[in-house]
């Protein structure tokens, strides 16, 4: 029987009568635990309490006691976890043993072992239904994490990581508000130092041909034609293509998938966290693919801004210098602009062409949500939400873009899934620029508006409004010629 074989192997290894193929005696106990866990799994499947259950309980206890005698924290914790997983020992007794071991390791100057042991202690006390003792152990875990942060003061990013872990641990314990507040204040102060220890990673690309091509497309054109051509300088990439390229990129850098990723905002506060992709053998999860897509899109936007949007804007201003009157007339023709909102778009476009990106973004970005509702309403899709108190509200941007919501599919049918996907990545997804949310709450620094994301966002809204007028170029020319 397989269980008998595992038990015999473990017994022989512990007795020194056998060793693993690696012939590394220091690894004998961890490998013995692996075999013991397999045996326990099999025994539980056929019925815990019968067969070789007593032998398994005895061996697990023997491994733990042997690790305690050797002061081997790693094996002690793993053996204890096995006993707790399969309920082969009294949890309260194990908790007391783990607590005493943690205290002795701390007294011996062990920097890392006590934290693991206090975590084990907390788990065992929870299993023993002794909440007060479990909370006391969790506080000790948090303080050990703070000690680790204290050793990382030369690296603000590492220090803040351990402080975050300590705060997260204390949140599980009532009555720790004051200590959490102290740690949070330290965390916020230290986050301000992260910028001094980070450096940009850059690469150069020759885009001179793209720039010259943009100028050639727009130079010498009539105003109406130039404005229409400028709206179609770039298209939203197909969602399938973005996914395929993201998966290829993750596959080319498998080590990157082993680690969680954190995206920081301008003040170096964590804005988004993504778990590890799952390792070499596991396919990347959706969260990792989306983050990779957003990172690729940020690079693409930078290229489009530098090679097409900015050179095109310069060319149109040099040739025509369109004013607010012209651009408001153009916006009023768009099916994307709701009635009585054309002044917002026209003035926003005028600021954009003049390079006043702060004003342009603050006028244009807030209009996006309402324009999406307007497009849906024009197609007889109601965007009204009825609340529990029977009051009504309009669907917000996040609600409209919710993949599981009722408005995402109609929106994709009307303006295309690639466009909706780009709107979500740029304006709503936490891993992206989230320009709308951060602008609405005053979180953006002034220099952000001269960056690629803000400039692209203004042009993107211009594109959504104006590209639909291309089939009506003759009418656009007729209306704009008297104003040129």
C-alpha positions as a printed Julia matrix, in Angstrom:
484×3 Matrix{Float64}:
   0.0    0.0     0.0
   1.31   3.49   -0.83
   0.79   4.76    2.73
   2.92   1.94    4.15
   5.67   2.78    1.65
   5.67   6.46    2.6
   5.74   5.64    6.32
   8.65   3.25    5.86
  10.6    5.85    3.83
  10.07   8.57    6.45
  10.96   6.22    9.32
  14.19   5.14    7.63
  15.17   8.74    6.81
  14.6    9.87   10.39
  16.53   6.88   11.72
  19.47   7.71    9.48
  19.14   4.42    7.61
  18.27   6.1     4.3
  18.8    9.43    2.57
  17.28  11.22   -0.38
  18.98  11.09   -3.76
  20.43  14.54   -3.21
  22.45  13.01   -0.32
  22.04  16.27    1.53
  21.31  15.23    5.11
  20.18  18.76    6.05
  17.29  18.36    3.59
  16.14  15.05    5.0
  13.47  16.41    7.31
  11.8   18.73    4.74
  11.71  15.9     2.23
  10.42  13.54    4.85
   7.62  15.99    5.52
   6.73  16.0     1.82
   6.34  12.22    1.91
   4.45  12.4     5.19
   1.99  14.92    3.77
   1.31  12.65    0.8
   0.61   9.77    3.17
  -1.74  11.93    5.25
  -3.66  12.99    2.15
  -4.14   9.36    1.14
  -5.14   8.31    4.67
  -7.73  11.1     4.87
  -9.24  10.01    1.56
  -9.73   6.43    2.69
 -10.79   7.38    6.22
  -8.92   9.27    8.9
  -8.71   7.38   12.16
  -8.11   3.94   10.78
  -5.21   2.17    9.1
  -1.85   3.78    9.82
  -3.24   7.01   11.34
  -1.44   6.51   14.68
   1.88   6.0    12.89
   1.38   9.17   10.85
   0.57  11.22   13.98
   3.63   9.84   15.74
   5.96  10.56   12.84
   4.71  14.14   12.41
   5.22  14.83   16.11
   8.68  13.25   15.97
   9.73  15.49   13.08
   8.51  18.59   14.94
  10.24  17.68   18.2
  13.43  16.88   16.34
  13.31  20.28   14.62
  12.76  21.99   17.98
  15.79  20.22   19.43
  17.89  21.34   16.46
  16.38  24.84   16.63
  15.38  24.47   12.98
  12.6   27.03   12.54
  11.79  26.12    8.93
  11.18  22.42    9.62
   9.39  23.14   12.91
   6.92  25.43   11.17
   6.32  23.03    8.29
   5.83  20.07   10.62
   3.45  22.1    12.79
   1.49  23.24    9.74
   1.09  19.61    8.72
  -0.23  18.71   12.17
  -2.68  21.62   12.13
  -3.8   20.84    8.58
  -4.68  17.28    9.48
  -5.65  17.98   13.12
  -3.2   15.41   14.51
  -2.26  17.37   17.65
  -3.79  19.56   20.34
  -3.65  23.06   18.91
  -3.28  24.79   22.29
  -0.23  22.7    23.22
   1.37  23.33   19.84
   0.71  27.07   20.21
   2.48  27.17   23.57
   5.46  25.29   22.15
   5.66  27.62   19.14
   5.4   30.7    21.39
   8.21  29.5    23.66
  10.34  28.71   20.58
   9.68  32.21   19.2
  10.77  33.84   22.45
  13.96  31.76   22.62
  14.88  32.49   18.98
  14.37  36.22   19.56
  16.6   36.08   22.64
  19.24  34.31   20.53
  19.24  37.22   18.06
  17.42  35.43   15.22
  16.12  38.17   12.91
  13.69  36.17   10.77
  12.62  33.06   12.65
  10.46  34.69   15.35
   8.06  36.2    12.81
   7.36  32.78   11.26
   6.94  31.24   14.7
   4.56  33.94   15.91
   2.46  33.44   12.77
   2.31  29.74   13.57
   1.4   30.58   17.17
  -1.46  32.8    16.04
  -2.79  30.11   13.71
  -2.66  27.46   16.44
  -4.44  29.69   18.96
  -7.16  30.39   16.38
  -7.58  26.65   15.9
  -7.79  26.29   19.7
 -10.49  28.99   19.77
  -8.38  31.28   21.97
  -8.88  34.61   20.21
  -7.17  36.82   22.78
  -4.0   34.76   22.6
  -4.22  34.7    18.79
  -4.5   38.51   18.73
  -1.53  38.79   21.06
   0.49  36.61   18.7
  -0.56  38.69   15.68
   0.65  41.84   17.42
   3.99  40.12   17.85
   4.0   39.25   14.14
   3.41  42.9    13.3
   6.21  44.07   15.58
   8.63  41.61   14.01
   7.66  43.02   10.6
   8.37  46.51   11.89
  11.8   45.32   13.04
  12.42  44.07    9.51
  11.4   47.5     8.2
  13.85  49.07   10.65
  16.65  47.09    9.02
  15.6   48.33    5.56
  15.87  52.09    6.14
  18.44  52.46    3.34
  15.85  51.22    0.84
  12.55  53.15    1.14
  10.67  50.76   -1.15
  11.61  47.74    0.97
  10.93  49.62    4.2
   7.46  50.66    3.06
   6.69  47.1     1.95
   7.31  45.71    5.44
   5.44  48.57    7.07
   2.44  47.79    4.83
   2.59  44.15    5.91
   2.69  45.17    9.57
  -0.3   47.48    9.18
  -2.24  44.77    7.32
  -1.54  42.33   10.17
  -2.65  44.78   12.86
  -5.92  45.39   11.03
  -6.93  41.89   12.08
  -6.6   42.86   15.77
  -9.01  45.13   17.62
  -7.59  47.89   19.79
  -4.53  48.57   17.65
  -5.72  51.83   16.1
  -3.08  54.0    17.73
  -0.21  51.74   16.69
  -1.58  51.51   13.15
  -1.81  55.29   12.96
   1.84  55.63   14.0
   2.96  53.1    11.4
   0.8   54.67    8.7
   2.29  58.1     9.4
   5.77  56.6     9.07
   4.71  54.79    5.89
   3.46  57.98    4.24
   6.6   59.89    5.21
   8.84  57.16    3.83
   6.91  56.87    0.55
   8.07  60.38   -0.28
  11.67  59.11   -0.35
  11.04  56.36   -2.92
  11.54  58.73   -5.87
  15.15  59.37   -4.82
  15.96  55.68   -5.21
  14.27  55.09   -8.57
  15.55  55.86  -12.04
  13.74  55.78  -15.39
  14.48  53.05  -17.9
  14.48  54.5   -21.38
  15.19  53.45  -24.94
  15.39  55.5   -28.1
  13.43  54.98  -31.32
  13.9   56.89  -34.54
  10.44  58.26  -35.41
  11.59  60.88  -37.91
   9.84  59.08  -40.77
   6.57  58.95  -38.8
   6.82  62.68  -38.06
   7.53  63.57  -41.68
   4.65  61.36  -42.81
   2.28  63.14  -40.42
   3.35  66.54  -41.69
   2.94  65.42  -45.3
  -0.58  64.13  -44.57
  -1.73  67.42  -43.06
   0.42  70.08  -44.7
  -1.23  72.14  -47.44
  -4.69  70.72  -46.76
  -7.86  72.77  -46.44
  -8.82  73.39  -42.79
 -11.78  71.0   -42.81
  -9.75  68.22  -44.43
  -6.84  68.74  -42.03
  -9.14  68.52  -39.0
 -10.8   65.36  -40.3
  -7.51  63.66  -41.19
  -6.06  64.57  -37.78
  -8.88  62.65  -36.09
  -7.83  59.34  -37.66
  -4.08  59.48  -37.05
  -4.3   56.33  -34.93
  -6.83  53.56  -34.27
  -7.58  51.57  -31.13
  -5.75  48.22  -31.42
  -7.9   45.08  -31.61
  -8.43  43.47  -28.21
  -7.33  40.05  -29.49
  -4.06  41.53  -30.8
  -3.39  43.23  -27.48
  -3.98  40.01  -25.57
  -1.79  37.99  -27.9
   1.1   40.43  -27.62
   0.73  40.6   -23.83
   0.84  36.8   -23.51
   3.92  36.68  -25.73
   5.61  39.33  -23.61
   4.88  37.44  -20.39
   6.19  34.25  -22.02
   9.42  35.99  -23.03
  10.03  37.08  -19.42
   8.95  34.12  -17.28
  10.84  35.28  -14.19
   8.71  38.41  -14.09
   5.6   36.25  -13.66
   6.93  34.9   -10.37
   6.51  38.22   -8.58
   3.58  40.44   -7.74
   3.62  43.88   -9.36
   2.8   47.21   -7.74
   1.95  50.39   -9.64
   2.62  53.64   -7.81
   1.01  57.03   -8.37
   2.83  60.39   -8.52
   3.2   60.49   -4.73
   4.46  56.88   -4.7
   1.4   55.49   -3.02
   0.44  52.01   -4.32
  -2.39  52.56   -6.79
  -2.71  48.99   -8.06
  -1.44  45.55   -7.04
  -1.35  42.5    -9.26
  -0.64  38.98   -7.93
   2.05  36.75   -9.48
   1.11  35.19  -12.8
   1.49  31.68  -11.43
   4.97  30.56  -12.4
   6.59  28.92  -15.39
   4.08  26.14  -15.9
   0.9   28.1   -15.27
  -0.73  30.28  -17.91
  -0.9   33.99  -16.99
  -4.1   35.05  -15.28
  -6.39  37.79  -16.53
  -5.08  40.4   -14.09
  -1.5   39.93  -15.3
  -2.54  40.03  -18.94
  -4.49  43.26  -18.39
  -1.57  44.95  -16.61
   0.76  43.91  -19.43
  -1.69  45.29  -22.0
  -1.91  48.59  -20.14
   1.88  48.87  -20.0
   2.14  48.17  -23.73
  -0.56  50.74  -24.41
   1.31  53.37  -22.41
   4.32  52.85  -24.66
   2.14  52.96  -27.77
   0.52  56.19  -26.62
   3.94  57.73  -26.12
   4.9   56.82  -29.69
   1.61  58.13  -31.13
   1.91  61.41  -29.2
   5.52  62.01  -30.25
   5.16  60.84  -33.85
   1.63  61.88  -34.85
  -0.45  63.85  -32.35
   2.04  66.6   -31.53
   3.54  67.0   -35.04
   0.0   67.02  -36.45
  -1.14  69.63  -33.95
   1.83  71.86  -34.77
   1.13  71.55  -38.5
  -2.57  72.46  -38.19
  -1.83  75.43  -35.95
   0.95  76.61  -38.3
  -1.28  76.36  -41.38
  -4.68  77.4   -39.99
  -4.62  78.33  -36.26
  -8.22  77.13  -35.73
 -10.04  79.16  -33.09
 -12.79  78.29  -30.63
 -15.54  79.37  -33.05
 -14.35  76.94  -35.74
 -13.89  74.05  -33.31
 -17.24  74.62  -31.59
 -18.96  74.54  -34.99
 -17.15  71.28  -35.74
 -18.1   69.77  -32.37
 -21.76  70.71  -32.85
 -21.87  68.48  -35.93
 -20.69  65.38  -34.04
 -23.15  62.66  -32.99
 -20.88  62.09  -29.97
 -21.54  65.59  -28.56
 -24.85  66.01  -26.67
 -26.95  69.1   -27.37
 -25.91  72.17  -25.37
 -22.49  70.63  -24.65
 -20.74  71.76  -27.84
 -19.21  74.78  -26.08
 -17.34  72.49  -23.66
 -15.89  70.48  -26.52
 -15.17  73.47  -28.74
 -13.35  75.37  -26.02
 -11.55  72.21  -24.91
 -10.36  71.53  -28.46
  -9.23  75.17  -28.81
  -7.12  74.89  -25.65
  -5.76  71.58  -26.88
  -4.6   72.96  -30.24
  -3.04  75.95  -28.42
  -1.09  73.61  -26.14
  -3.01  74.57  -22.98
  -3.35  70.97  -21.85
  -4.43  71.68  -18.26
  -7.47  73.61  -19.47
  -8.14  71.17  -22.3
  -8.13  68.09  -20.08
 -10.34  69.67  -17.42
 -12.9   70.59  -20.06
 -12.85  67.42  -22.15
 -12.26  64.46  -19.81
 -15.38  65.06  -17.62
 -17.53  65.11  -20.78
 -16.62  61.56  -21.8
 -18.98  59.79  -19.42
 -21.99  61.86  -20.43
 -21.23  61.42  -24.13
 -21.2   57.64  -23.72
 -24.61  57.83  -22.04
 -25.82  60.1   -24.85
 -24.71  57.58  -27.5
 -26.55  54.77  -25.68
 -29.68  56.85  -25.16
 -29.72  57.8   -28.84
 -29.82  54.06  -29.59
 -32.81  53.62  -27.23
 -30.69  52.09  -24.44
 -31.83  53.48  -21.1
 -28.92  54.35  -18.76
 -31.06  55.23  -15.74
 -30.45  53.4   -12.46
 -33.31  52.94  -10.0
 -32.07  52.96   -6.41
 -33.59  51.1    -3.47
 -35.23  54.3    -2.22
 -36.85  54.71   -5.67
 -34.72  57.71   -6.58
 -32.98  57.6    -9.95
 -29.43  58.3   -11.1
 -27.46  58.06  -14.32
 -25.03  55.21  -14.86
 -21.44  56.23  -14.05
 -18.44  55.54  -16.26
 -17.38  52.51  -14.21
 -20.9   51.11  -14.41
 -21.12  51.67  -18.16
 -17.79  49.88  -18.66
 -18.46  46.98  -16.27
 -17.9   43.79  -18.33
 -20.68  42.03  -16.46
 -23.05  44.98  -16.6
 -25.95  45.61  -18.91
 -24.42  48.52  -20.83
 -21.0   47.2   -21.87
 -22.25  45.06  -24.78
 -24.55  47.74  -26.29
 -21.69  50.23  -26.02
 -19.33  47.85  -27.81
 -21.9   47.31  -30.53
 -22.19  51.06  -31.07
 -18.58  52.28  -30.96
 -16.56  49.05  -31.14
 -15.07  46.75  -28.5
 -11.54  48.05  -29.19
 -12.6   51.64  -28.44
 -14.46  50.62  -25.26
 -11.47  48.58  -24.13
  -9.16  51.56  -24.65
 -11.52  53.86  -22.74
 -11.55  51.42  -19.84
  -7.76  51.04  -19.77
  -7.05  54.75  -19.97
  -9.81  56.31  -17.88
 -11.13  53.69  -15.46
  -8.86  50.69  -14.8
  -6.78  51.02  -11.63
  -3.58  49.87  -13.33
  -3.93  52.59  -15.97
  -3.65  56.38  -15.78
  -7.22  56.67  -14.33
  -7.19  60.27  -15.51
 -10.88  60.92  -14.89
 -10.88  59.75  -11.25
  -7.61  61.41  -10.3
  -8.54  64.65  -12.02
 -11.95  64.76  -10.33
 -10.33  64.38   -6.91
  -7.46  66.8    -7.51
  -4.8   64.09   -7.37
  -2.9   65.03  -10.54
   0.2   67.2   -10.41
   0.36  70.05  -12.9
   3.2   68.48  -14.87
   1.06  65.4   -15.62
  -0.94  67.41  -18.15
   2.09  67.93  -20.36
   2.71  64.19  -20.43
   1.78  61.62  -23.03
  -1.31  60.28  -21.24
  -3.06  63.63  -20.83
  -2.2   64.78  -24.34
  -3.35  61.49  -25.82
  -6.55  61.59  -23.75
  -7.47  65.03  -25.13
  -6.75  63.92  -28.7
  -8.63  60.63  -28.11
 -11.78  62.52  -27.14
 -11.29  64.74  -30.21
 -11.06  61.58  -32.28
 -14.26  60.08  -30.8
 -16.1   63.25  -31.71
 -14.68  64.04  -35.15
 -13.83  60.73  -36.85
 -17.54  60.06  -37.36
 -17.76  63.16  -39.54
 -15.44  61.77  -42.25
 -18.33  60.48  -44.43
 -19.79  64.0   -44.33
 -16.63  65.83  -45.39
 -18.46  67.98  -47.94
 -20.83  69.32  -45.29
 -17.92  69.96  -42.91
 -16.12  71.95  -45.61
 -19.27  73.95  -46.36
 -19.74  74.98  -42.73
 -16.11  75.71  -41.92
 -15.06  77.65  -45.06
 -16.84  80.86  -44.03
 -15.08  80.66  -40.65
 -11.57  79.87  -41.85
